[in-house]
Amino acid sequence: MENKDFYTISELAGILGISRVAVFKKIKSGQIQAIKIGSIFAIPKKELESILGKTLSKEQKKVIDEGVRKTVKEYGQTLKLLGQE
């Protein structure tokens, strides 16, 4: 991939291996963040990195943190014992 600040729907579809319609639907549903410039959508490079799993969004980090807290709260003693082996 070349260095770009934004991708078009067509470019992102090619990178992800899905149709342009699928990308457009994900933009409309909020799964992919995009900026509308005139009549086209521009998807920021950061969004592509997030989609590919290179970065986590604040919401994703929050979900992971909550899961870790819940696990430690419920299984903290067991985790300590497992760590001693």
Helices and strands as residue ranges (DSSP letters): E 6-7, H 9-16, H 20-29, E 35-37, E 40-44, H 45-51, H 58-84
